[in-house]
C-alpha cells in the first residue's frame, strides 16, 4: 500500500493522535483477553502452588490448583489454557512410556478442567522431553535424535491426549512428518474435530532456559536441539516448514519464540493466511517480569506493549504467561 498524502499543512498526521477518543478510532492492533492461551505448569500433589524461581509470578500447580486457574481464566475471558507437566524423576525413562499413560499429569489435568469448566479449551503439548531421561524431544540412540520411531511415539501421546478430552493438540517436537501421522490417526480414531496447533517454526533458541527449569528438564538435558529445531537466522526454511505442516493437516501454526521472531510471524501470515500464533516464551517473560520486579520497567505498560506487538505482526493469538494479568488490565 502506498499512502496518498497532501502536502503539509493540509496533512498533519498528529491530528490522528490528538486525544484518547481519536486514537481509539484509528487503533489498528486491538488486544483482548480472547487473544490469549495461558501456559500452565502442572505437577503432582494436592493444594500445591510451587514458585518457579526463574519466572517471577509463575507457579507449578497441582491438578486441583490447575482447575482453579482454569476457572479464573474462563472468568477473565481467556479462551484456552495450555498444560505442561512437571514429571517426577522416577517416571522419566528412555522409552518415554509415561507420555501416553492415560493417568499422566497432563491427561488427568485435562479431564479435571473439562469436567469443571467445559467451555475452557484445553491445549496439550506433544513432545517427549518431559518424559525423557535424556531431556530431548525425541528418542536418543548413539547420540542421535531418532525421527521415525519418535513420530510413532508422538502419535500415541497425541491419541492419549485426545481421549482425555484435549481440544487443541500442540506438537512442539519438530520431528519430520509428525503432523501428517498424528492427523491420520486422529481421523482413524474418530477425533475429527481435534485441532492441531503445530509448532511449525520452532527455533533452537537460548530463550527457553526458564521453561526447562519449570518442567524439570534442565538437570537431565544433554547436548542441544540444533538437529531438529531451526537455526535462528533462517526465515525461508520457516516458510517451508509452515507450508509442509499446513499441507499435512495442521489447523493453526505457531512461531516460537515470539518477540525476536516477529518478522517470521508477519511473513507467515502474509504468505499463508492461516491462523497464526506466537509463543512469548519463558525467557521473554522472565526478562520483562524480572526487570519490572526490580523497578527497571513499568510492568503493565511493557506487558501490554509486548503483546500488542504480536497482534501488529499478524498474530491471531499469543501463548503468554502474562495472560491473566493482561486480561485483568484489559477488562478494566
Order of alpha helices (4+ residues) and beta strands (2+ residues): alpha-beta-beta-beta-alpha-beta-alpha-beta-beta-beta-alpha-beta-alpha-beta-alpha-alpha-beta-alpha-beta-alpha-alpha-beta-alpha
